[in-house]
C-alpha cells in the first residue's frame, strides 16, 4: 500500500523510465542508432528470435510510438496525478500483452526484459493508495 506522496513519486519514476527508454524512438535517426545497438547486442548474446530490418512504415509506427509515449511521460513528470498512474498501469498491461504476443511469434528475446519491467511498473501502479477509497467516497457523497 502506498501513501499519496509515495504514489506520486512512483508515477513520476515510471514516467522518467518511459522517457529514457523511448526517447530514441522519437526520430528516424535516433531509432536507427538504437536498432543497430539492439541488433548488435542480440547477436553478441546469441539470443533467439528476430530483430528485423525496419521498412519506412515500421519506422513510422516506431516514431509515432516514441512521440506519444514521451509526451505522456512528460505530462506525468510535470503532474504525477494518481489517476494518471492508474491509466498508466492499464497501458502497461496492454503493452505487456503485446510484448508477450510478439515473443510468442518470434520476436527477439531482448523483449523479455521490457516485458518484465512493464509488468513490474503496472503491478506497482495498481496497488492501493492509503486513504484513496475513503477520499473518493467522500467526494462522491458531497456532490
C-alpha positions, 0 to 999 in steps of 0.5 A: 500500500502506498501513501499519496506522496509515495504514489506520486513519486512512483508515477513520476519514476515510471514516467522518467523510465518511459522517457529514457527508454523511448526517447530514441524512438522519437526520430528516424535517426535516433531509432536507427542508432538504437536498432543497430545497438539492439541488433548488435547486442542480440547477436553478441548474446546469441539470443533467439528470435528476430530483430528485423530490418525496419521498412519506412512504415515500421519506422513510422509506427516506431516514431509515432510510438516514441512521440506519444509515449514521451509526451505522456511521460512528460505530462506525468513528470510535470503532474504525477496525478494518481489517476494518471498512474492508474491509466498508466498501469492499464497501458502497461498491461496492454503493452505487456500483452503485446510484448508477450504476443510478439515473443510468442511469434518470434520476436527477439528475446531482448523483449523479455526484459521490457516485458518484465519491467512493464509488468513490474511498473503496472503491478506497482501502479495498481496497488492501493493508495492509503486513504484513496477509497475513503477520499473518493467516497467522500467526494462522491457523497458531497456532490 
